[in-house]
Amino acid sequence: MAEFPAMPLWTDAYLADTSHLTTLEHGAYFLLLVVTWRTHDKRLPDDDKKLARYARLTPGQYIVTGK
């Protein structure tokens, strides 16, 4: 397994930026942040099925707005 440096987390900024999210949305968002941090190019794929899996959501729970 590849080693990745620790991910810095400024809790005051994170909480301020995510206060509008539900608990489910917060968990999914944080998981996607971690996946992004661990990806070498720091990008997420443009693939809703993969993103749902990374966020540990069913495809039905993973709804993207604005597409």
C-alpha positions in Angstrom: 0.0 0.0 0.0 1.3 3.4 -0.9 2.1 5.8 1.9 0.5 9.2 1.8 1.3 12.1 4.1 -1.2 13.2 6.7 -4.1 15.3 5.4 -4.2 18.6 7.2 -7.7 19.5 8.5 -8.5 23.0 9.7 -11.6 22.1 11.7 -12.9 25.7 12.1 -12.9 26.2 8.3 -14.2 22.8 7.6 -17.1 23.1 10.0 -17.9 26.6 8.7 -17.9 25.4 5.1 -20.0 22.4 5.7 -22.6 23.6 8.2 -25.3 23.4 5.6 -24.8 19.7 5.0 -26.8 16.9 6.4 -25.0 14.2 8.3 -25.2 11.9 5.3 -23.9 14.6 3.0 -21.1 15.5 5.4 -19.9 11.9 5.6 -20.0 11.5 1.8 -18.2 14.8 1.3 -15.5 13.9 3.8 -14.9 10.5 2.2 -14.5 12.2 -1.2 -12.0 14.7 0.3 -10.0 11.8 1.6 -10.1 10.0 -1.8 -9.0 13.2 -3.5 -6.1 13.6 -1.0 -4.9 10.0 -1.6 -5.1 10.3 -5.4 -1.8 11.2 -7.0 -3.2 13.9 -9.3 -5.6 15.2 -6.6 -8.6 14.8 -8.9 -11.8 12.8 -8.8 -13.1 10.9 -11.8 -16.0 12.2 -13.9 -17.8 9.0 -13.2 -20.9 9.0 -10.9 -20.8 5.3 -10.2 -17.2 5.5 -9.0 -18.0 8.6 -6.9 -21.0 6.9 -5.3 -18.8 4.0 -4.4 -16.1 6.2 -3.0 -18.7 8.0 -0.9 -20.2 4.7 0.2 -23.5 5.6 -1.3 -25.8 3.6 -3.5 -26.2 5.1 -7.0 -29.7 6.2 -6.0 -28.4 8.1 -3.0 -25.7 9.8 -5.0 -27.5 12.6 -6.8 -25.5 15.2 -8.7 -27.2 18.5 -9.2 -26.2 21.0 -11.9 -25.2 18.3 -14.5 
